[in-house]
Amino acid sequence: MNATMAVMAREMMARRELLLLAVAAAVIVSLMPFMPGLESYDAEDVRTVGSNTLAVVLGWGLALLLGATVFGGDLSEGRLGFFFARPLSGFAVWWGRILAVLTLIWVVELIVLLPSFYGGGMSIFASREGSLFAVFGDLVMPLLLLLLAHAVSIMVRARTAWLFLDLAGFVVFTLFAWFSLLPFLTMFAQTALWVIAGALIAALLFALSVGGAFGVAVGRVDLRRTHGALSLALWATLAVCVAGVTVYAGWLRDFGPPDFHDVEVLTVAPDGRWVETIGWAPRRLDVSRRCLVSTTDNRWLLLPGHSWAYSGEVVYSRGGSTALWRGDGLGDKPRTLWWADLSRPDPYTRQTNLVVPQDAALALSDDGSRLAILEQGTLSVHELADEQLVTAVRLPGHLERGTVFFTSRNTVRLFARNENGADQSLRMAEVDVETSKVVTTGEIHGLSDESWVAVDASLEYLVTWTRLRIGDLPVKKVYDAVHGAFVKDVTVAGFPRFLQDGRLVMLAVSEDGNNRLVVEPVADGDHIVYELDETMGFELSGEAIPGGVVLSQLVDPSDNAQGLRVDLFDVDSGEVRNIGSNLRRGFPWYQWKWGKAGVIFWYGNQTEAGRFFMDQSGALVRWDPETGELIHVVGGRE
């Protein structure tokens, strides 16, 4: 240690002129507010920005310059023998010189930052992000650049065959680092991303330190021998460290529904036998896994190629036998389609060769055998099992943007949004898959940018909801979903939902503040109004059994943590049946589709979906209407 400190002190004295450079830079920063063109800016802000910027520039620049010359120049010119003529080990020489240079760089940065400290510059540490940036930019990055420049300078100056190992090691390290970080990048697990990135940087710093010290200790004044020792030690150490980081990164992602601690549900298959979940496990940072989980047994499927929790959507066949989703990707690039066969005792997932953009509309036939894709004005239908193209139809301009549904295996119905100045319309059309014939069946006018459209389970009726101006009550109208013919106005306030039998149900609030449940037929007939006992906190979630809607309200309005009291309300008899208390909704209660132009096609016909809740432990539970029990499905804290 004494030898290392002696070398360090000598090297710092030899480069003490750097401190004068730092003082000059600090004086310049202090005078910056008085420079022409900067008088109009706040003096503290000018000093803060100037000092932080100049500290980074000087710190990084000196690290590169000194790292490249601290050993490389002396070794190539034979001047390092001065140290080895004395009873000093190679490790003492290397650590002494490196610590001296690093200390000088940090002191230079500190001196340059001093003007900002009395001018509000410490505000950079007020946030977590600012503190991390300051530590990384002012402390870690100079060290990394110093060690990198030192190693590269020796490799370049030596020009030995070991350079091939250096190039190969660099490529392999880059690939391992990228593939370790990519999964966390695509799933937006920011904490895990920074932890793995930090571990890789730490591994690189450690390996560069070991390699640099070992190279000088073994090679001493021989540059070629120094290069060989440095390369061997560097890449061997880095291989071990990166292997450990890779194993840890893999462990962070290696869990499934049995390990879930917290869980969220996005979609439910129409038959209720499978749910799409996002789960988090203890000690796995913010890494989530997206899975399809069986609600009847212990089966589950990881959704490969789909890590980001809220990207894309899972599309189900109406019979619940097949699920389809887009794979991962960054930005707006097209995504590969994946699908799962859920009808087998041993369900499996499969990657297709079909690639679609994010805004392509997707639909599966009722039996899950066919896939319809509406993409850039072309409707294509494929046999899903062998990806054989059945038909591809170029649609007329007024049908290019929208979404699609299968009404039968050989018929696809389109709903397309069209803009014509202030008047926006919704057109309906049908495509015969066998003949590729396109027939426009109807059109609805009078929509706006804020309109949404809900279709019922049979695709026979739709309801539009339009808010004309801020403060206006929404205008709700029912139309024939095939021909666009107007059926009726809905005069009752409230957000309408289609029941499985086609009726509309709404939760409205009267002028006196009382809650009312309104059942509205889509054709002729009067609506039914039920006055609810309570006056606060009601939410209408959806159907749990045909004709039985789920009503929920806070157990204690003053304490949201207690969750919801959930009841089943029979819309025909008005009878109320308690499902449970201290529950919360597990997902939005409906399956939805987005049209390319922003029309939402929403239909609440999934009776099974209304049976799922989250309990106080964070577990997903399913209500059994026959027994009235809440059955655990997945997740939950112990």
N, C-alpha and C positions, 0 to 999 in steps of 0.2 A: 504493500500500500504506500509506503514512504517513497519507493522508487517511482510509482505511478504519479504521486503528487509532485515529485520533483520534476518529472518530465512535463507535467501539466503546467506548473508554474513557469518553467522556461519558455514553453510555447506561447503562453499568454503574454509574457513580456515581449516576445519577439513580434507579436501581432497587436501590440497595444495601440497602434495608430488607428485601428478600427474604432476605438472609443471616441477619438476625435471626429471621425466621420459621423458617428451617431450623435454627438453633441451638435455638430453643424446641422444635421438633419432636423434635430429637435428645435433649434433656433429658427430654421426656415419655417417649420410648422407653426411655431408661435407667432411669426410675422405674417402668415398667410392671410388672416382676416383683413390686413391693411393693403394687400396687393390690388392692383387695378382689376376691376371686374368682379371682385369678391366683396366689395363694401356693403352691398345690399343684403348679403346673407348673414345669418346669425353667427357671431364669432365662435361660440362654443361648438356649433355644428361644423363649421369649417375646420376647426382644430381637430375635432373628433374624427371626421372623415379623412382629413389629411394625414393625421398621425397613424391611424389604423391602416390606411392604404400603404403609406410609406414603410411602416413596420413590416408588413407582409412582403413588400417588394424587396426591401433590404435583407430580411431574414431568409427568404427563399433564394435570392440571388447569391448571397454570401455562402449559403449552404452548398449550392452547386459549385461555386468557384473554389471554395476551400476544400470541399470534398474531393474534387478532381485533382488538387495539388498537394494535399496534406501528406500523402505517401507516394502517389504515382510519380510525381516529378522527381522526388529524391531517389526513388528506386531506379528509375530509368537513367538518371544522371550519376548514380553511385554515391550520393551524399548521405545515405542513411547509415553508413558505416561509423559515423561519429558516435551514434548512440550505442552500437554494439561493441565499440572499443572499450566500453565501460561495463561494469558488472550489472547489466540490466537485462531482464528477460524480454522476449519479444512481446509478451502480453502487456508488460508494464509500459513499453514504448508505445504500443498501439492504443491502449486505453488512455494513456496520458495525453497523447496528441489529440485524439478524438474528443476527449472530455474538455480539453482546453479550447478547441475550436467551437464546440457546441456551446460551452459557457459564454464565450465571447459573442456568439450569434444571439443568444438569449438576452445578454446584457445590452447589446445594441438595440434589440427590439424594445426592451424595457425603457431605455433612454428616449427612444423616438416616441414612445407612448406617453411619456410623462406630461407633455403639454395638454393631452386630452383628459388626464385625470383631474386636473383642477378646472376643466371646462365641461364636465358632464360625460366624459368618455366612459366612465364606469357603468353607464346605463346599458352598455352592450352585454353586461352580465346579468341584467334584470330578468331576462327570460332564459329558459332552459336551452332553447335553440341557440341564442346568442352566446351563452357560456360555452356550449359544445363547439361552436364555430371558432371562438377565440382560442380555446385550448388546442383544437386541431390545427388551426392556421398558424398560431404563434409558437406552439411547442412541439407538436407531433410532426407536422409537415417539414419543418427545418431539419429535424433529426432524420426523417426518412430520406429527404433529398441529399443530405450529407452522406449517409451510408451508401445510398445508391450511386452517387457520383464517385465515391471512393472505390467501390467495387468495379464499376464500369471503366473507370480510368485505368485500373490495373489490367483488366481484361483486354482493353484496346491497346495499351502500350506493350503488353507482353506478346501478343499475336501468336499464341501457341495453339495447338490442336484442341486444347481445353475449351476454346471459344465455341466449338460445336456443341459441347455439353451445355455451355451457358445459354446458347440460343434455344436448344431443345428444352432445357429446364424452364426458360422464360415462357415458351409457348405452352408447355404442360401446366405450369402454374396459372397462367392466364385462363386456360380452359377450365381448370378445376375451380378457380375463383368464380368465373362466370356461371358455371352450372350449379355452384353452391348458392349463389345469390339469386339466380333467375326465378326459382319457385317462390321465394319470398317477395320478389318484385312483382310478379304477376298476381299474387294473392293480396298485395298491398299490406303485408305484415311488416309495418315499418320498424317496430322494435326489434323483431328478429333479423330484419335486413341490416340494421345498424350493428347489432351484436355480432353477426357473422362477418360483416365487413370489418368491424373493429378487430375481431379475432384474426382475420387474414392479414390485416396490417400489422398487428402485434407479432404474428408468426414471421412475417417478412422482416420486421425490425430485428427480431431475435436471431433469425438465420443470417442476416447481413452482419450483425455484430459478431456472431460466432465465426462466420467465414472470414471476416476481415481480421479478427484477432488471431485466428488459427493460421491464416495465410502469412502474416508478418512473423509470427512466432516460429513457423517452420521454414519459411523461405528466407527470412532475415534480409540480406542484401541482394539475394538472387531474385530478379523480377520474374523469370519464367517459373522458377520453383514456387514463388509466392502465389502466382496465378493458379498453379495446379492445386496447391493446398487450399487456397480460397474457394475454388470451384467445388472441390470435393466436399468440404465442410459446409459450404452454403447450401448446395442442393440436397445433400443428405439430411441436414437439419430441417430444411424447408419441407422436404417430402414427409418427414415424420409429423411435423406440425400441421401441415395441410391435411394429412390423412386424419389427424384428430379432429380438425375443424369440420372436415367433410362428414365424418361419422356423427359428430354432434348435430350438424345441420340435417342429416338424414333422420336422426332420432327426434328432432323437433317436429318432423312431419310424419313420423311413424306412429300414428294412432288412429283410432276409429271410434265408432259409436259406443262400444263398451267402455271407452275411457273418457267419454264426454263428461265435462263438469257443467258447463253452460251450453245451451243449445237454443237455436232458433229454427223455425220452420218457415219455408218459403212457399212451397206448393204441396198439394195433396192430390194423389191420383184419384180419378173420378170414382173408383170403387173403394177408396179409402184404405187399400191394402199396403200402399207405399206412400211415404212422405219424403220430401226433399228437405234435408236438414243441413245446418251449418253448426259445427260444434267446436268447442275449445276444451282443452284438457289441462290439468294442473301442471305447472312447471314447464309449459311449452310456450311461454311468452305470449305473443298475440297471434300465434299461428292457428289457423282454423282449417278444418277439413270439411269438405262438402260431400255429402253422401245421400244415397237413397236408402231408407231404412224401412224394413217390413214392420207393419203394425200388428202382425199376427204371430210372429215367431222371432227368432234371433238372427235372421238373415239381414245382410246389409251389403251395399255395393258402394265402393268409392267411385266418385265421378271423375275418372281420369281425364286429364287435359282441361280440368275446370276447377282451378283452385281459388280464384278470386271470388269472395263470398257473394257479391251482389251483381256479378256480370251476367248478361244474357238471361235466358229463361229456360226452364225445362218444359217441354211440350209433351203431353200424354195423349195416347189414343183414348177415345171415349170409353172403351172397354177396360182400360187400365193395364193392358198387357205389354205396352211398349212405352218407353220414355226416350226423348231425344233432346240433345243440348249442343250448344256450340262450345268448342274448346277454347283454351286460353289464347291470349294474344295481347300484344301491346299496341296502343294507339287504335287507329281505325282500320287496321289491316284485316282482310278476310280471315274467317276462322274455319277450322275443320269441324265437321259434324261427327258426333258420337251418338250411339244409341245403346239401349239396354233392353234385353228380352226379360220381362218380369214374370212371364207366364210359366217359366220352368221351375222345377224344384231347386235347381242350381242356377239361378239367374246369372247372366254374364253381360259384360260390356264389350263394345266393339267400335273401333275407329273406322270411319268410312273414308272414301276418297273424295267425298263431296266437300267443296269449300265454298262458303257463302259469306257475304259481307254482314256486318252487324245489323243493318237495317232490313235485311231480307225477312219476309214474312214466311213462317213455317206452319204446317198443319199435318197431322197424321190422320189416316182413315180410322174408322171406328175399330177395326180389327188390328190396326197397327201395321198392316202389310205395305201400305203405300205412303209416300211422303210427297207433299206439295210444297214447292218453293216459289215465292213471288219475288223476283229479283230484277231490278232495272227494267221493268216493263215486260218481262218474260215470265210466264207461268210454266214451270216444268214439274212433271210428276214422275216419280221413280218408284220402282219396286225396292223396298228397303233391304230385303235380304241379300239380293245380288247387285243392288245399285243399278239395275237395268233401267234405262230411260224409256218410259212408256210414251210420253208425249211432251212436246215443248211448243208453247203457243205464244206468239208475239201479240200482245194485247194492244188494242187501240189506245190512243193517248189519254182518253178520259178514264181509263181503268188501270193506269200504270202504277198508281200509288194507293196502297191500302193493305188489307189483310184477307186471309182466306180461311175457309172452313170446308171440310168434307161433309156433304149431306148424304152421300152414299159412296160406295167404293169407286164408282165411275162418274161422280158428279162433284164438282168443286164450286162453291159459292164465293164470290168476291164482293167485298164492300170497299169502295174506292172513294177517296176524298178529292174534290176538285174545287179549285179557286177561280172565281170569276168576279174580280173586283170585290165589292162589299158582300156579294151574294156567294156563299159557299154551298156546295151541294154534296150529297152522298148518293153515289150510284151503286145499284146492285146488279150483279150479273152472274150467270152460271156457265160453266165450261164442261162440256161433255168430253171426258177423258178419252173415250174410244174414237170419237170422230174429230176431236180438237175444235169443235164448233163453239163459238163464244156468242152468247145471247144476253144483251142488256135487258134486264127484266123490270127495272124501276129506278126512280130518282126522287130524292127528297131535297127541297130547297130551304133556304132560310137559316142555315147554320152559321156559326161564327168560329173564330179562333178558340173560343173558350167552350165550345160545345163538346160534350162527350156522348157516346152512344153505347147503350147496353142492349145486348140481344139475349133472348131467352134460350132455354136449353134446346128447344126444338128448332130454333132459328126461324120461327114463324112470325114473331113480333119483335119490335125494337122500340126503345124509348129514348128520346133525346132530351138533353138537359142543357139549356142555354141561358147564360146570364148576359143580358144585353148591355147593361151599364152597371158600374159600381153602385151598390145600394139597392138595385132592383132585385126582386124575387126571381129565382130561376123559372124559365118557361119550360114546362115538361109536356111532351106530346108523345102519343103512342102511334106507331105506324105498322103497316104490313111489311115484314122484313123481306118479302119476296118481290112485291110489286111497288113498294113505296107509298101505297095508298094511306091517306090519313085515317086514323081510327077514332081517336078521341084526345081531348085535353085532360091533363091531370091537374086538378085545381088545388089539391091538398099540398101544403108545404111539407118538405122533408125529402131526404135522399132515397130515391126509389130502388128497390131490389126485386128482381124476378124470383118468384118461388118456383119450385120444380114443376108445378102444374100450370105455370104461365101467369098467375096472378102477380100483381105488384104489392109490395108491403113497404110501408114507410113509418118512420118514427118522427112524429111532429110535436111541436110545442104550441099550445093554445095561447091566446092573448093573456090569460090569467097565469101563465107559467106552468100549467099542468102538462104532463107528458101524455101523448095519445099514440096508440098504435092503429094505423089505418091500413085496411086491406082493400085494394082496388082491383076490380076485374078489368081485363084488357078490352073486353067487348062491352055489350050492354049489361046493365045492372048497376045497383047502387053500391057505394063503398060502405064498408063496415068500420065503425070507429069504436075502439076500446079505450076507456079512460083508465090510465094506470094509477095505482095508489100513490106512488111516490112522486115527488116533484123535482127531483134532482138526479143528475148523473147517469141517466139511462143511455145505453148504447145498444144498437141493433146489430148483431153480428152475422146472422145467417141462419139457415135451416140445420137442424140436427137430425130431425126425422121429417118425412113429408108432412107439410102443414104445421110443423112445430118449429118456431123460430127461437133463437137464443137472445135473451135480453140480459144485459149485465149492468151493474151499477157499483160504485164504490161502497165497500163495507162501511168505511168511515171516511167521509169527505175530507176530514182534517188530517188523515193519515193515508197517503197513497200507498205506503208500503204494505198495508194490509190486503191489497189486491181487490178483486171484484167478487161480488155475489152474483152467481150465474143461475138463471132460471130458464126453463123451457116454457114458451107460451104457445098454446094451441090456438091458431088463428080462426078455427071454426067454432070452438066452444068457449074460448076465453079462459080455459083452465090453465093454472100455473103449476109447474112441477120443478122443484129445486134440483139443480145439478150439483152445485157445490159452492163453497165460499173460499175466499183467499186464493182465487185463481186469477190468471190474466190470459189475454188472448195470445196465442202462439204465432199467429201469422195473419195476413190481411183477410182471410176467410173467403177468398174468391180466386178463381183462375182468371187471368187477364191476357189480352193481346194488345200490342201496340201497332197501330197503322203507321206507315212511313211518314204521313203528313201530320201526325199528332192526334189522330182520332183514337180514343180508347174504346176497345170492344171488351165489355165487361159482362160476365154472366155468372150469377150466383146459383148455379144449378147443381153444385156439388154438395149434395146432402151430407155425404160422409165427412166433408171438410168441417162442418159445424160442430163436430164432436171432439175436436182437439183443443186442449188448453195447456197452459203452463202452470204448475203448482208452485208453492212457496219455495221449494228446494231448487227450482229452476229446471225441473224435469218436464218433459212432454208427456201428457197423459191423455188417454182416449176414454170418452164416456161411452159406456155400454148401455143403450136404451132398454135392453131387456132386464138387466140386473140393477141398473142405476149406479153401478160402481165406476170409479175412475181407475183405469188400468194403466200402469206405467209402460211407457214405450221406450224412451231413451233419455239419458242425461240425468242431472240432479246432483246436488252437493250432498256429501255425507256428513 
